[in-house]
Amino acid sequence: AQTVTQSQPEMSVQEAETVTLSCTYDTSESNYYLFWYKQPPSRQMILVIRQEAYKQQNATENRFSVNFQKAAKSFSLKISDSQLGDTAMYFCAFMNHLRGGSNYKLTFGKGTLLTVNP
Amino acid sequence: AAGVIQSPRHLIKEKRETATLKCYPIPRHDTVYWYQQGPGQDPQFLISFYEKMQSDKGSIPDRFSAQQFSDYHSELNMSSLELGDSALYFCASSINRDSYEQYFGPGTRLTVT
């Protein structure tokens, strides 16, 4: 079974600064997807960024980027120019890439609560 | 754009009662996933459906059952409710079973008293 570990239960950052959230995972599979989801106080699950394991290039979405180290099984999220609206719980998630009949269930880490201070 | 709809948004039940949660996927999405998020916890996969058939099962108690109907909406039925069932229940949909993109609904908050 896959496991996802987020070692930072809480983090804080000043507005406009950069912060990095850590995530490691354990799997014996070679094809998979990794995600960062944001859960603000509204509790809605919002996809922040996605990385396919077969792609060496790190994914980027505006102020959000990842550092994907496949050999180390590490998948960190960098948030640049932090904004007050970034305050939320951030979950790292793993999904197997199994074609031919299997669905893609998500396995989540325990989350990191990020607070952006004015 | 249409999103995943979940109803009700909030539900309060007493111990030993039953509850039914409904999920309406995005139009033309035929795959549905259910997740349970306890207080202060990460979401846990419960069960999934593809084309009205159960396709995968996670840590779903035997007291829970679910199905997907011909219009692709899904219902999660929970019986003999326990205090520990209090949680946020998410439904997510995908355009098909080979898609890695899951679109989450707003969740149903179930409180068992």
Interface residues (C-beta under 8 A of the other chain):
Chain A: Y33 S42 R43 Q44 M45 I46 L47 R50 F91 M95 H97 R99 G101 S102 N103 Y104 K105 L106 T107 F108 G109 K110 G111
Chain B: T31 Y33 Y35 Q41 D42 P43 Q44 F45 S48 Y50 S55 D56 G58 L88 F90 A92 S94 R97 D98 S99 Y100 E101 Q102 F104 P106 G107 R109
